[in-house]
Amino acid sequence: MQKKLTITIDEDVYAGLHQVVGRRKISRFIESLVRPYVMYGDLQEGYRQMAADTVREAEAMEWVEGTAEDIQGEAG
């Protein structure tokens, strides 16, 4: 189900939306930008997918460990 929403934006932004996105595609474009900030279920699924990426997780762990070593070096 869709709901209609009226928003107010600067006329230059409006013109840019028409030029870049296209007249009949603005609602879909704005929804795609806003959705990640308001749909927490999607965010949790995204975190699950990232955690399942073992290469990415290994790189993240390497970065965390390197940062911890840097912090320890500064404290001493």
N, CA, C and O atoms as CSV, one atom per row, in Angstrom:
chain,resi,resn,atom,element,x,y,z
A,1,MET,N,N,0.840,-1.179,0.000
A,1,MET,CA,C,0.000,0.000,0.000
A,1,MET,C,C,0.884,1.241,0.000
A,1,MET,O,O,1.873,1.314,0.730
A,2,GLN,N,N,0.531,2.175,-0.795
A,2,GLN,CA,C,1.274,3.423,-0.850
A,2,GLN,C,C,0.470,4.542,-0.203
A,2,GLN,O,O,-0.761,4.512,-0.178
A,3,LYS,N,N,1.187,5.522,0.316
A,3,LYS,CA,C,0.593,6.717,0.906
A,3,LYS,C,C,1.128,7.930,0.163
A,3,LYS,O,O,2.280,7.942,-0.271
A,4,LYS,N,N,0.310,8.927,0.021
A,4,LYS,CA,C,0.731,10.163,-0.621
A,4,LYS,C,C,1.309,11.088,0.434
A,4,LYS,O,O,0.770,11.204,1.535
A,5,LEU,N,N,2.409,11.744,0.093
A,5,LEU,CA,C,3.105,12.641,1.000
A,5,LEU,C,C,3.410,13.931,0.260
A,5,LEU,O,O,3.890,13.907,-0.873
A,6,THR,N,N,3.134,15.040,0.892
A,6,THR,CA,C,3.467,16.341,0.314
A,6,THR,C,C,4.666,16.887,1.067
A,6,THR,O,O,4.639,16.989,2.293
A,7,ILE,N,N,5.723,17.239,0.335
A,7,ILE,CA,C,6.913,17.811,0.950
A,7,ILE,C,C,7.237,19.137,0.260
A,7,ILE,O,O,6.785,19.398,-0.854
A,8,THR,N,N,8.010,19.949,0.927
A,8,THR,CA,C,8.448,21.225,0.374
A,8,THR,C,C,9.958,21.197,0.244
A,8,THR,O,O,10.665,20.901,1.206
A,9,ILE,N,N,10.455,21.508,-0.957
A,9,ILE,CA,C,11.898,21.559,-1.202
A,9,ILE,C,C,12.223,22.814,-2.013
A,9,ILE,O,O,11.349,23.429,-2.625
A,10,ASP,N,N,13.478,23.162,-1.996
A,10,ASP,CA,C,13.963,24.306,-2.751
A,10,ASP,C,C,13.702,24.097,-4.241
A,10,ASP,O,O,13.824,22.979,-4.741
A,11,GLU,N,N,13.348,25.154,-4.943
A,11,GLU,CA,C,13.013,25.032,-6.362
A,11,GLU,C,C,14.190,24.533,-7.209
A,11,GLU,O,O,13.978,23.853,-8.213
A,12,ASP,N,N,15.425,24.862,-6.816
A,12,ASP,CA,C,16.584,24.361,-7.554
A,12,ASP,C,C,16.730,22.852,-7.387
A,12,ASP,O,O,17.085,22.144,-8.330
A,13,VAL,N,N,16.453,22.369,-6.180
A,13,VAL,CA,C,16.501,20.925,-5.928
A,13,VAL,C,C,15.426,20.234,-6.754
A,13,VAL,O,O,15.673,19.187,-7.353
A,14,TYR,N,N,14.246,20.812,-6.786
A,14,TYR,CA,C,13.137,20.265,-7.563
A,14,TYR,C,C,13.500,20.175,-9.049
A,14,TYR,O,O,13.255,19.160,-9.701
A,15,ALA,N,N,14.081,21.244,-9.563
A,15,ALA,CA,C,14.491,21.248,-10.972
A,15,ALA,C,C,15.562,20.199,-11.225
A,15,ALA,O,O,15.550,19.523,-12.255
A,16,GLY,N,N,16.493,20.065,-10.277
A,16,GLY,CA,C,17.529,19.044,-10.422
A,16,GLY,C,C,16.962,17.637,-10.412
A,16,GLY,O,O,17.406,16.780,-11.176
A,17,LEU,N,N,15.982,17.396,-9.550
A,17,LEU,CA,C,15.328,16.089,-9.529
A,17,LEU,C,C,14.685,15.782,-10.866
A,17,LEU,O,O,14.820,14.673,-11.383
A,18,HIS,N,N,13.993,16.748,-11.423
A,18,HIS,CA,C,13.376,16.554,-12.732
A,18,HIS,C,C,14.419,16.253,-13.805
A,18,HIS,O,O,14.222,15.381,-14.650
A,19,GLN,N,N,15.519,16.977,-13.759
A,19,GLN,CA,C,16.550,16.822,-14.784
A,19,GLN,C,C,17.299,15.506,-14.638
A,19,GLN,O,O,17.532,14.820,-15.633
A,20,VAL,N,N,17.676,15.145,-13.436
A,20,VAL,CA,C,18.520,13.975,-13.217
A,20,VAL,C,C,17.713,12.683,-13.100
A,20,VAL,O,O,18.063,11.671,-13.707
A,21,VAL,N,N,16.639,12.721,-12.320
A,21,VAL,CA,C,15.878,11.504,-12.026
A,21,VAL,C,C,14.762,11.282,-13.034
A,21,VAL,O,O,14.506,10.152,-13.450
A,22,GLY,N,N,14.108,12.348,-13.420
A,22,GLY,CA,C,12.984,12.225,-14.339
A,22,GLY,C,C,11.669,12.466,-13.621
A,22,GLY,O,O,11.532,12.161,-12.436
A,23,ARG,N,N,10.726,13.005,-14.329
A,23,ARG,CA,C,9.472,13.472,-13.743
A,23,ARG,C,C,8.694,12.378,-13.024
A,23,ARG,O,O,8.232,12.617,-11.909
A,24,ARG,N,N,8.532,11.238,-13.580
A,24,ARG,CA,C,7.702,10.184,-12.999
A,24,ARG,C,C,8.466,9.238,-12.083
A,24,ARG,O,O,7.923,8.220,-11.655
A,25,LYS,N,N,9.714,9.560,-11.780
A,25,LYS,CA,C,10.547,8.663,-10.979
A,25,LYS,C,C,11.005,9.261,-9.655
A,25,LYS,O,O,11.747,8.620,-8.910
A,26,ILE,N,N,10.576,10.471,-9.357
A,26,ILE,CA,C,11.055,11.175,-8.159
A,26,ILE,C,C,10.639,10.458,-6.882
A,26,ILE,O,O,11.461,10.292,-5.981
A,27,SER,N,N,9.389,10.030,-6.781
A,27,SER,CA,C,8.928,9.356,-5.564
A,27,SER,C,C,9.744,8.102,-5.283
A,27,SER,O,O,10.171,7.878,-4.150
A,28,ARG,N,N,9.959,7.298,-6.292
A,28,ARG,CA,C,10.727,6.061,-6.125
A,28,ARG,C,C,12.169,6.372,-5.719
A,28,ARG,O,O,12.750,5.680,-4.882
A,29,PHE,N,N,12.737,7.416,-6.316
A,29,PHE,CA,C,14.104,7.814,-5.993
A,29,PHE,C,C,14.218,8.246,-4.524
A,29,PHE,O,O,15.121,7.803,-3.814
A,30,ILE,N,N,13.308,9.102,-4.077
A,30,ILE,CA,C,13.344,9.571,-2.690
A,30,ILE,C,C,13.111,8.414,-1.728
A,30,ILE,O,O,13.775,8.322,-0.696
A,31,GLU,N,N,12.173,7.530,-2.058
A,31,GLU,CA,C,11.915,6.379,-1.192
A,31,GLU,C,C,13.152,5.498,-1.060
A,31,GLU,O,O,13.446,5.011,0.031
A,32,SER,N,N,13.876,5.288,-2.150
A,32,SER,CA,C,15.082,4.450,-2.086
A,32,SER,C,C,16.163,5.082,-1.212
A,32,SER,O,O,16.952,4.368,-0.594
A,33,LEU,N,N,16.207,6.405,-1.156
A,33,LEU,CA,C,17.183,7.086,-0.303
A,33,LEU,C,C,16.786,7.046,1.167
A,33,LEU,O,O,17.645,6.912,2.039
A,34,VAL,N,N,15.506,7.160,1.443
A,34,VAL,CA,C,15.016,7.247,2.812
A,34,VAL,C,C,14.876,5.866,3.462
A,34,VAL,O,O,15.107,5.723,4.663
A,35,ARG,N,N,14.506,4.868,2.693
A,35,ARG,CA,C,14.192,3.532,3.222
A,35,ARG,C,C,15.238,2.982,4.193
A,35,ARG,O,O,14.850,2.501,5.258
A,36,PRO,N,N,16.528,3.021,3.898
A,36,PRO,CA,C,17.501,2.443,4.834
A,36,PRO,C,C,17.512,3.099,6.210
A,36,PRO,O,O,17.942,2.483,7.186
A,37,TYR,N,N,17.045,4.334,6.296
A,37,TYR,CA,C,17.055,5.049,7.566
A,37,TYR,C,C,15.822,4.772,8.427
A,37,TYR,O,O,15.826,5.049,9.627
A,38,VAL,N,N,14.775,4.228,7.820
A,38,VAL,CA,C,13.539,4.026,8.569
A,38,VAL,C,C,13.075,2.576,8.624
A,38,VAL,O,O,12.155,2.259,9.378
A,39,MET,N,N,13.677,1.704,7.860
A,39,MET,CA,C,13.287,0.297,7.828
A,39,MET,C,C,14.367,-0.526,8.518
A,39,MET,O,O,15.302,-1.000,7.873
A,40,TYR,N,N,14.236,-0.692,9.821
A,40,TYR,CA,C,15.278,-1.333,10.612
A,40,TYR,C,C,15.437,-2.805,10.279
A,40,TYR,O,O,16.538,-3.340,10.408
A,41,GLY,N,N,14.374,-3.478,9.855
A,41,GLY,CA,C,14.473,-4.871,9.455
A,41,GLY,C,C,15.453,-5.041,8.308
A,41,GLY,O,O,16.246,-5.983,8.299
A,42,ASP,N,N,15.404,-4.140,7.347
A,42,ASP,CA,C,16.332,-4.178,6.224
A,42,ASP,C,C,17.766,-3.973,6.708
A,42,ASP,O,O,18.691,-4.593,6.182
A,43,LEU,N,N,17.954,-3.124,7.688
A,43,LEU,CA,C,19.275,-2.854,8.237
A,43,LEU,C,C,19.833,-4.112,8.900
A,43,LEU,O,O,20.999,-4.459,8.707
A,44,GLN,N,N,18.999,-4.786,9.676
A,44,GLN,CA,C,19.445,-6.010,10.339
A,44,GLN,C,C,19.797,-7.087,9.312
A,44,GLN,O,O,20.776,-7.811,9.488
A,45,GLU,N,N,19.020,-7.194,8.261
A,45,GLU,CA,C,19.329,-8.169,7.215
A,45,GLU,C,C,20.649,-7.811,6.539
A,45,GLU,O,O,21.436,-8.695,6.201
A,46,GLY,N,N,20.885,-6.538,6.345
A,46,GLY,CA,C,22.151,-6.102,5.766
A,46,GLY,C,C,23.334,-6.482,6.639
A,46,GLY,O,O,24.366,-6.923,6.134
A,47,TYR,N,N,23.189,-6.313,7.958
A,47,TYR,CA,C,24.252,-6.721,8.885
A,47,TYR,C,C,24.484,-8.227,8.819
A,47,TYR,O,O,25.626,-8.685,8.868
A,48,ARG,N,N,23.399,-9.001,8.708
A,48,ARG,CA,C,23.545,-10.460,8.594
A,48,ARG,C,C,24.324,-10.836,7.333
A,48,ARG,O,O,25.201,-11.700,7.362
A,49,GLN,N,N,23.994,-10.181,6.245
A,49,GLN,CA,C,24.685,-10.460,4.991
A,49,GLN,C,C,26.160,-10.080,5.071
A,49,GLN,O,O,27.016,-10.798,4.555
A,50,MET,N,N,26.461,-8.950,5.717
A,50,MET,CA,C,27.858,-8.550,5.864
A,50,MET,C,C,28.612,-9.543,6.732
A,50,MET,O,O,29.757,-9.882,6.432
A,51,ALA,N,N,27.984,-10.014,7.807
A,51,ALA,CA,C,28.639,-10.976,8.705
A,51,ALA,C,C,28.893,-12.301,8.005
A,51,ALA,O,O,29.849,-13.003,8.335
A,52,ALA,N,N,28.053,-12.649,7.047
A,52,ALA,CA,C,28.228,-13.903,6.312
A,52,ALA,C,C,29.370,-13.817,5.302
A,52,ALA,O,O,29.833,-14.844,4.806
A,53,ASP,N,N,29.821,-12.624,5.000
A,53,ASP,CA,C,30.931,-12.419,4.058
A,53,ASP,C,C,32.239,-12.611,4.821
A,53,ASP,O,O,32.733,-11.680,5.457
A,54,THR,N,N,32.796,-13.811,4.756
A,54,THR,CA,C,33.963,-14.151,5.574
A,54,THR,C,C,35.196,-13.340,5.204
A,54,THR,O,O,35.997,-13.011,6.079
A,55,VAL,N,N,35.363,-13.018,3.953
A,55,VAL,CA,C,36.522,-12.219,3.532
A,55,VAL,C,C,36.420,-10.821,4.133
A,55,VAL,O,O,37.399,-10.294,4.664
A,56,ARG,N,N,35.240,-10.225,4.049
A,56,ARG,CA,C,35.040,-8.887,4.609
A,56,ARG,C,C,35.229,-8.902,6.126
A,56,ARG,O,O,35.847,-7.994,6.683
A,57,GLU,N,N,34.703,-9.924,6.794
A,57,GLU,CA,C,34.841,-10.027,8.242
A,57,GLU,C,C,36.310,-10.181,8.646
A,57,GLU,O,O,36.740,-9.596,9.640
A,58,ALA,N,N,37.080,-10.962,7.886
A,58,ALA,CA,C,38.501,-11.137,8.189
A,58,ALA,C,C,39.248,-9.809,8.049
A,58,ALA,O,O,40.100,-9.476,8.872
A,59,GLU,N,N,38.916,-9.049,6.988
A,59,GLU,CA,C,39.543,-7.742,6.791
A,59,GLU,C,C,39.161,-6.786,7.922
A,59,GLU,O,O,40.000,-6.021,8.398
A,60,ALA,N,N,37.911,-6.829,8.347
A,60,ALA,CA,C,37.454,-5.962,9.437
A,60,ALA,C,C,38.172,-6.318,10.736
A,60,ALA,O,O,38.582,-5.425,11.477
A,61,MET,N,N,38.328,-7.606,11.019
A,61,MET,CA,C,39.006,-8.035,12.240
A,61,MET,C,C,40.480,-7.611,12.214
A,61,MET,O,O,41.029,-7.191,13.232
A,62,GLU,N,N,41.102,-7.725,11.060
A,62,GLU,CA,C,42.496,-7.296,10.913
A,62,GLU,C,C,42.616,-5.799,11.202
A,62,GLU,O,O,43.556,-5.365,11.867
A,63,TRP,N,N,41.668,-5.018,10.704
A,63,TRP,CA,C,41.683,-3.581,10.935
A,63,TRP,C,C,41.499,-3.278,12.421
A,63,TRP,O,O,42.200,-2.432,12.976
A,64,VAL,N,N,40.550,-3.973,13.069
A,64,VAL,CA,C,40.285,-3.743,14.494
A,64,VAL,C,C,41.529,-4.067,15.323
A,64,VAL,O,O,41.902,-3.304,16.214
A,65,GLU,N,N,42.156,-5.180,15.030
A,65,GLU,CA,C,43.351,-5.577,15.781
A,65,GLU,C,C,44.483,-4.579,15.574
A,65,GLU,O,O,45.205,-4.253,16.516
A,66,GLY,N,N,44.641,-4.093,14.348
A,66,GLY,CA,C,45.674,-3.095,14.071
A,66,GLY,C,C,45.409,-1.797,14.801
A,66,GLY,O,O,46.337,-1.165,15.305
A,67,THR,N,N,44.147,-1.393,14.863
A,67,THR,CA,C,43.778,-0.174,15.579
A,67,THR,C,C,44.044,-0.328,17.068
A,67,THR,O,O,44.543,0.595,17.712
A,68,ALA,N,N,43.710,-1.499,17.620
A,68,ALA,CA,C,43.954,-1.746,19.057
A,68,ALA,C,C,45.443,-1.666,19.367
A,68,ALA,O,O,45.831,-1.137,20.408
A,69,GLU,N,N,46.279,-2.188,18.473
A,69,GLU,CA,C,47.739,-2.131,18.674
A,69,GLU,C,C,48.214,-0.687,18.632
A,69,GLU,O,O,49.080,-0.294,19.414
A,70,ASP,N,N,47.653,0.104,17.724
A,70,ASP,CA,C,48.016,1.530,17.637
A,70,ASP,C,C,47.664,2.256,18.926
A,70,ASP,O,O,48.448,3.066,19.421
A,71,ILE,N,N,46.502,1.972,19.463
A,71,ILE,CA,C,46.057,2.629,20.702
A,71,ILE,C,C,46.957,2.231,21.870
A,71,ILE,O,O,47.326,3.075,22.686
A,72,GLN,N,N,47.309,0.957,21.951
A,72,GLN,CA,C,48.179,0.495,23.012
A,72,GLN,C,C,49.544,1.160,22.921
A,72,GLN,O,O,50.139,1.508,23.941
A,73,GLY,N,N,50.038,1.336,21.702
A,73,GLY,CA,C,51.327,1.985,21.501
A,73,GLY,C,C,51.322,3.431,21.949
A,73,GLY,O,O,52.331,3.928,22.450
A,74,GLU,N,N,50.194,4.118,21.776
A,74,GLU,CA,C,50.085,5.509,22.187
A,74,GLU,C,C,49.986,5.654,23.698
A,74,GLU,O,O,50.436,6.655,24.256
A,75,ALA,N,N,49.399,4.659,24.368
A,75,ALA,CA,C,49.215,4.730,25.811
A,75,ALA,C,C,50.534,4.517,26.556
A,75,ALA,O,O,50.702,5.008,27.672
A,76,GLY,N,N,51.458,3.794,25.950
A,76,GLY,CA,C,52.711,3.438,26.623
A,76,GLY,C,C,53.738,4.436,26.531
A,76,GLY,O,O,54.834,4.246,27.060
